[in-house]
Amino acid sequence: MSRHFPASASVSVTFADGTRKVFPGKRLNEIFDDALAAFRAGNNLDAKGFDRGPRKKVQQGIEFVPISPDMA
């Protein structure tokens, strides 16, 4: 996910086990923001994604955010 969904949008997600859950856009945005904050903290990045620590190779972004049906 590289962008936020509109807060009023409803997004249907089908999981690998066949479970289907509808997430409000606002909740998916919160999940994405939490995952992004954890990613930045784990890679010594500041809130804007800039590296303020020692120079090292860092993954440039996240492509997938783990979600589960109980997060809705």
Secondary structure by P-SEA (a helix, b strand, c coil): ccccccccbbbbbbccccbbbbbcaaaaaaaaaaaaaaaaaaaccccccccccccccccccccbbbbccccc
